[in-house]
Amino acid sequence: MSEPLTRLIEVISQGIGAVSAPYLTRQNANAKAHEIRVITAALKEAGESQNLPVHYQNGELEMWQKPEDHQLLLEPQSVDERADSRLDYQERRRQANIENVTSIAAAELASAESVAEDSPDEDWVTRFFNSAQDVSSEQMQALWGRILAGEIRQPGTYSLRTLEVIRNLSQEEAEVIALVGKMAIVASDQSAFVSLQNRQWLSDQRNIERKYSFLLVELGILYPSELEFQVFSDEDNSITSFQHGQRLLRIERGEINQPIRFRIWGFTEIGKEILSFISFDIDDEYLEQLGLFFVARKGKAYIGNLKNTLSSGKIEYEIIREIVKVPTN
């Protein structure tokens, strides 16, 4: 077993106790998945044919009986027995949630060859599993699985505050984060923002509405008010660049002889951590909107492809084309 998967098992053991990890091995997982599919299909058919709730546990079936008046007949139980049944169901569901999340993390780490020397912080691991155990939707489980994989790759990637924000996210809020996050641009100083220099275009072409900023401010993902981003304040600085996914926007001062400012939504530290697991589409039109802003002020703008990020933080890229203002008749 690879080092990343070994570290994952160690983290799982730290978070929820001893683990044999059969659900992390493909052979056992495939066998179990086949069993579950067969049983699920059978239960679904039986339940639908009789219009009855069906319960399966450890190979045993139970079907509640229903008389002609459509009222359920349940075995009488004491308060303690009902509490035990509820807790048993809750813990089995939580265990299933954790196994789904950790299986996703295992898939994320499957191609990794190594991980950081340090392990995730014990308090972080405890908080993670206390939160992940109650995540039931597939989309959110995928998100938590990527978080666990990212923290195993590099401990300290996600703060406890970020876990708290994500723990309380609804599906709708997560979708807004993904929509706005796809527009995030990262500056050379590692600040991240959404460029607002063409609000109408953002609304018409990318469905980015102002109301979304209010929600993300409330979640702690954006700063409370719009900010100004300034470039070329230093006379000796003639070039600046911005990253967007695997694309780069290179801006040259050209004939610009004064600082240039434009409005932005700025991402907080929590927001920047969350951006790390958002998938970015190539969006040259978006970069062109910002590039044309500088071209209109007699600067020069180029779109490039990111090739590599060096350990020093410097990036290697290749220019694809220059952004030029199209003449209007």
Secondary structure, 3 states (H helix, E strand, C coil): CCHHHHHHHHHHHHHHCCCCCHHHCHHHHHHHHHHHHHHHHHHHHHHHHHCCCEEEECCEEEECECCCCCCCECCCCCHHHHHHHHHHHHHHHHHHHHHHHHHHHHHHHCCCCCCCCCCCCHHHHHHHHHHHCCCCCHHHHHHHHHHHHHHHHCCCCCCHHHHHHHHCCCHHHHHHHHHHHCCCEEECCCCEEEECCCHHHHHHHHCCCHHHHHHHHHCCCECCCCEEEEECCCCCCCEEEEEECCEEEEEECCCCCCCEEEEEEEECHHHHHHHCCCCCCCCHHHHHHHHHHHHCCCCEEEEEEEEEECCCCCEEEEEEEEECCCCCC
